[in-house]
Amino acid sequence: MQPREPASYVGRFAPSPTGPLHFGSLVTAVASYLQARINNGQWLLRIEDIDPPREQAGAADAIIKALDRYGFEWDGETIFQSRSHEAHNIALQSLVDRDLAYRCTCSRRDLLEAPTGLLGTIYPGTCRDGCEPGESAIRLRTNNIEISFDDTLQHAVSQRLERESGDFVIRRRDGLIAYHLAVVVDDEIQGVTEVVRGIDLMDSTPRQIWLQRLLNYRTPGYLHIPVITHPDGDKLSKLTGAPEISAAVVGQTLSRALLALGQKPPPDLLRWSPADIWSWATENWQPEELIGQRSIVKTP
């Protein structure tokens, strides 16, 4: 698959099929959709189905049907990330061939004594200079050059990867391509110019920018929205019991999503058709209302 020439604006929504669409994911979809629409750009739908052990049967179809029911209109066909395996492996091999990545046989048990930081375990470089034969992951080499980017809502973000995460996995021990590499390759192939996603993924962005630089890819803009949380502060997710969005009260749920995003819809918006709601939302979208916010508590 050849990378497409970037349009003036290309956005995307990229859910994993680990369960049906819940309110937190809907809020992310709404934000990314409105960013694309106010920029007269394309909005792509990509199902990130590269982790079969975590996927739920029928979830991809359920997500697509829910987005259609809620009035989302994506450009082109739905993309399934699993169909990009060849491109992922070509990128992986190019990094290995240039000694920018290497085999690592370390298990989780081997790293129990490794230091930890904000990004989790800091890989100590055990296999950097070679390792014994055996089942292995592949790690990307890092250094301590500061990687910085300006997020549209969260302002300047920077990391020094060797100090804060160490060399990180780009192919798992089970042979599956890791998220960081897959998302970077697919965004390049699709010509994505801005990534809109939850702030819980913002700490991943410097690692992805490092990959983009090593692969000579473009770096898109980034807009990380606050995560939706339960009243106890836990992120709303499938793991924390977030229910599927309702098929019966579409207008009410879309209105709540806009409120969560700091917008000020008219009180009767919840009774409008999805098409009319989207028309209002596109004309009135003000993402700057979210500047500096990191989380939003979901209301009943």
C-alpha positions as CSV (number, residue, x, y, z in Angstrom):
1,M,0.0,0.0,0.0
2,Q,1.5,3.3,-1.0
3,P,1.2,6.4,1.2
4,R,-1.4,8.8,-0.1
5,E,-0.4,12.4,-0.8
6,P,-1.6,14.5,2.2
7,A,-4.7,16.5,1.7
8,S,-5.0,19.9,3.3
9,Y,-6.5,18.1,6.4
10,V,-6.9,14.4,7.1
11,G,-8.1,13.2,10.5
12,R,-9.0,9.7,11.7
13,F,-10.8,7.8,14.4
14,A,-9.1,4.5,15.2
15,P,-10.9,2.4,17.8
16,S,-9.8,-1.1,18.8
17,P,-12.4,-3.8,18.5
18,T,-12.1,-4.9,22.1
19,G,-15.8,-4.2,22.8
20,P,-18.7,-2.0,21.6
21,L,-18.4,1.8,21.4
22,H,-18.8,3.4,24.9
23,F,-19.3,7.0,25.8
24,G,-15.6,7.8,26.2
25,S,-14.8,6.6,22.8
26,L,-17.8,8.5,21.4
27,V,-16.5,11.7,22.8
28,T,-13.2,11.2,21.1
29,A,-14.9,10.3,17.8
30,V,-17.0,13.5,18.1
31,A,-13.9,15.7,18.7
32,S,-12.0,14.2,15.8
33,Y,-15.0,14.4,13.5
34,L,-15.6,18.0,14.2
35,Q,-11.9,18.9,13.7
36,A,-12.0,17.4,10.3
37,R,-15.3,19.0,9.3
38,I,-14.4,22.6,10.4
39,N,-11.1,22.2,8.4
40,N,-13.1,21.0,5.3
41,G,-11.0,17.9,5.5
42,Q,-11.3,14.1,5.3
43,W,-12.3,12.0,8.3
44,L,-11.1,8.3,8.1
45,L,-12.3,5.3,10.1
46,R,-9.6,2.8,11.0
47,I,-10.3,-0.3,13.0
48,E,-7.1,-1.2,14.9
49,D,-7.4,-4.9,14.8
50,I,-3.8,-6.0,15.3
51,D,-4.1,-7.6,18.8
52,P,-6.3,-10.7,18.3
53,P,-6.0,-12.0,21.9
54,R,-7.8,-8.8,23.1
55,E,-10.4,-8.5,20.4
56,Q,-14.1,-9.3,21.0
57,A,-16.0,-11.2,18.3
58,G,-18.4,-8.9,16.5
59,A,-17.0,-5.7,18.1
60,A,-15.8,-4.2,14.8
61,D,-19.2,-4.5,13.2
62,A,-20.9,-3.1,16.3
63,I,-18.6,-0.1,16.3
64,I,-19.2,0.6,12.6
65,K,-23.0,0.3,13.0
66,A,-23.0,2.6,16.1
67,L,-21.0,5.3,14.3
68,D,-23.4,5.1,11.3
69,R,-26.4,5.2,13.6
70,Y,-25.0,8.4,15.3
71,G,-24.7,10.1,11.9
72,F,-20.9,10.0,11.4
73,E,-19.9,10.0,7.7
74,W,-16.4,8.8,7.1
75,D,-14.5,9.3,3.8
76,G,-13.7,6.2,1.8
77,E,-13.9,2.6,3.0
78,T,-13.3,1.5,6.5
79,I,-9.7,0.6,7.0
80,F,-8.7,-2.5,9.0
81,Q,-5.2,-2.2,10.4
82,S,-4.6,-5.9,10.1
83,R,-4.5,-5.5,6.3
84,S,-1.3,-3.4,6.6
85,H,0.9,-6.2,8.0
86,E,3.2,-6.0,5.0
87,A,3.8,-2.3,5.4
88,H,4.3,-2.8,9.1
89,N,6.9,-5.5,8.5
90,I,8.7,-3.5,5.8
91,A,9.1,-0.6,8.3
92,L,10.2,-2.9,11.0
93,Q,12.8,-4.6,8.8
94,S,14.2,-1.2,7.7
95,L,14.8,-0.3,11.3
96,V,16.5,-3.6,12.0
97,D,18.7,-3.4,8.9
98,R,20.0,0.0,9.9
99,D,20.7,-1.2,13.5
100,L,18.1,1.2,14.9
101,A,16.3,-1.8,16.4
102,Y,17.4,-5.1,17.9
103,R,16.2,-8.4,19.2
104,C,15.5,-8.7,23.0
105,T,14.8,-11.9,24.9
106,C,14.1,-10.2,28.2
107,S,10.9,-11.4,29.9
108,R,8.8,-9.4,32.3
109,R,10.4,-11.4,35.1
110,D,13.8,-10.4,33.9
111,L,12.8,-6.7,34.2
112,L,11.3,-6.9,37.7
113,E,14.4,-5.1,39.1
114,A,14.5,-2.4,36.4
115,P,13.8,1.2,37.4
116,T,10.4,2.6,36.7
117,G,9.3,6.1,35.7
118,L,6.2,7.9,34.5
119,L,6.1,5.7,31.4
120,G,6.5,2.5,33.3
121,T,9.5,0.2,33.3
122,I,12.6,1.9,32.0
123,Y,14.4,-0.7,29.9
124,P,18.0,-1.0,31.1
125,G,19.5,-1.9,27.7
126,T,20.2,-5.6,28.6
127,C,20.1,-6.8,25.0
128,R,21.4,-3.7,23.3
129,D,24.7,-5.4,22.3
130,G,23.3,-8.9,21.6
131,C,21.3,-11.6,23.3
132,E,21.1,-15.4,23.4
133,P,18.9,-17.2,20.7
134,G,15.3,-17.7,21.7
135,E,11.9,-16.2,21.6
136,S,12.4,-12.4,21.3
137,A,10.8,-9.1,20.9
138,I,12.3,-6.2,18.9
139,R,13.1,-3.0,20.6
140,L,13.8,0.5,19.1
141,R,17.0,2.2,20.2
142,T,16.5,5.6,21.9
143,N,18.7,8.4,23.1
144,N,18.4,11.3,25.5
145,I,17.8,14.0,22.8
146,E,14.7,15.9,23.9
147,I,11.7,15.2,21.8
148,S,9.1,18.0,22.0
149,F,5.8,18.9,20.4
150,D,3.1,21.5,20.9
151,D,-0.2,20.0,21.5
152,T,-3.2,22.1,20.4
153,L,-4.9,21.8,23.9
154,Q,-2.1,20.8,26.3
155,H,0.7,23.0,25.0
156,A,4.4,22.0,25.1
157,V,5.2,18.4,25.8
158,S,8.7,16.9,25.9
159,Q,10.4,13.7,26.9
160,R,13.9,12.2,26.8
161,L,13.2,8.7,25.9
162,E,16.3,6.8,27.0
163,R,15.9,8.3,30.5
164,E,12.1,8.0,30.7
165,S,11.2,4.8,28.9
166,G,14.4,3.3,27.5
167,D,14.4,1.3,24.3
168,F,10.8,0.3,23.6
169,V,9.2,-2.7,22.0
170,I,8.0,-2.4,18.4
171,R,7.4,-6.1,17.8
172,R,6.2,-8.3,20.6
173,R,7.6,-11.6,21.7
174,D,4.5,-13.3,20.3
175,G,5.4,-11.9,16.8
176,L,2.6,-9.2,16.8
177,I,3.5,-5.7,15.7
178,A,3.3,-3.3,18.7
179,Y,0.9,-0.4,18.7
180,H,3.5,2.4,18.4
181,L,4.9,1.1,15.1
182,A,1.5,0.1,13.6
183,V,-0.1,3.5,14.3
184,V,2.9,5.4,12.9
185,V,3.0,3.4,9.7
186,D,-0.8,3.6,9.2
187,D,-1.0,7.4,9.8
188,E,1.8,7.8,7.2
189,I,0.0,5.6,4.7
190,Q,-3.2,7.4,5.1
191,G,-1.7,10.9,5.0
192,V,-3.1,11.9,8.5
193,T,-2.3,15.5,9.2
194,E,-3.8,15.7,12.7
195,V,-4.3,13.1,15.4
196,V,-7.2,13.8,17.8
197,R,-7.3,11.3,20.7
198,G,-7.5,11.0,24.5
199,I,-4.9,12.6,26.8
200,D,-4.1,9.1,28.2
201,L,-2.2,8.5,24.9
202,M,-0.2,11.8,25.0
203,D,2.8,10.2,26.8
204,S,3.0,7.8,23.8
205,T,3.4,10.7,21.3
206,P,7.2,11.4,21.7
207,R,7.9,7.7,21.1
208,Q,5.8,7.9,17.9
209,I,7.5,11.1,16.8
210,W,10.9,9.3,17.3
211,L,9.7,6.5,15.1
212,Q,8.5,9.0,12.5
213,R,11.9,10.7,12.4
214,L,13.8,7.4,12.0
215,L,11.4,6.3,9.2
216,N,11.6,9.7,7.5
217,Y,7.8,10.2,7.9
218,R,5.8,13.4,8.3
219,T,4.8,14.3,11.9
220,P,1.2,15.2,12.1
221,G,-0.3,17.8,14.5
222,Y,-1.7,16.5,17.8
223,L,-4.8,17.4,19.8
224,H,-5.2,15.4,23.0
225,I,-8.7,15.8,24.6
226,P,-9.4,15.2,28.3
227,V,-10.4,11.6,29.2
228,I,-13.9,10.8,30.4
229,T,-13.8,9.3,33.9
230,H,-16.1,7.6,36.3
231,P,-16.9,9.6,39.5
232,D,-14.1,7.7,41.3
233,G,-11.5,9.1,38.8
234,D,-11.0,5.9,36.8
235,K,-10.9,6.3,33.1
236,L,-14.1,5.3,31.3
237,S,-13.2,2.1,29.4
238,K,-14.2,-1.4,28.6
239,L,-12.0,-2.6,31.4
240,T,-13.8,-0.4,34.0
241,G,-17.2,-1.5,32.9
242,A,-18.2,1.3,30.5
243,P,-21.5,0.3,28.9
244,E,-22.3,0.4,25.2
245,I,-23.8,3.7,24.0
246,S,-27.5,3.6,23.5
247,A,-29.1,3.0,20.2
248,A,-32.4,4.5,21.4
249,V,-31.4,8.0,22.6
250,V,-29.0,9.1,19.9
251,G,-29.8,12.8,20.2
252,Q,-29.5,12.9,24.0
253,T,-26.2,11.0,23.9
254,L,-24.7,13.2,21.3
255,S,-25.8,16.3,23.2
256,R,-24.1,14.9,26.4
257,A,-20.9,14.3,24.4
258,L,-20.9,17.9,23.2
259,L,-21.4,19.1,26.8
260,A,-18.5,16.9,27.9
261,L,-16.4,18.6,25.3
262,G,-17.1,22.0,26.8
263,Q,-19.6,23.0,24.1
264,K,-22.8,24.9,24.9
265,P,-25.6,23.3,22.8
266,P,-29.2,24.7,23.1
267,P,-31.3,22.8,25.7
268,D,-33.6,21.3,23.0
269,L,-30.7,19.9,20.9
270,L,-31.2,16.4,22.4
271,R,-34.5,16.3,20.5
272,W,-33.0,17.1,17.1
273,S,-32.1,14.7,14.4
274,P,-28.4,13.6,14.2
275,A,-28.0,15.5,10.9
276,D,-29.2,18.7,12.6
277,I,-27.1,18.1,15.6
278,W,-24.0,17.7,13.5
279,S,-24.9,20.9,11.5
280,W,-25.1,22.9,14.8
281,A,-22.0,21.3,16.2
282,T,-19.9,22.0,13.1
283,E,-20.9,25.6,13.0
284,N,-20.2,26.1,16.8
285,W,-17.2,23.9,17.5
286,Q,-14.8,25.6,19.9
287,P,-12.1,23.1,21.0
288,E,-10.3,25.9,22.9
289,E,-12.9,25.4,25.6
290,L,-10.9,22.3,26.6
291,I,-7.5,24.0,26.9
292,G,-5.5,22.6,29.9
293,Q,-8.2,20.1,30.9
294,R,-7.0,16.6,31.6
295,S,-10.2,14.8,32.6
296,I,-14.0,15.2,32.6
297,V,-16.3,13.2,35.0
298,K,-19.1,11.5,33.2
299,T,-22.5,12.6,34.4
300,P,-25.4,10.1,34.6
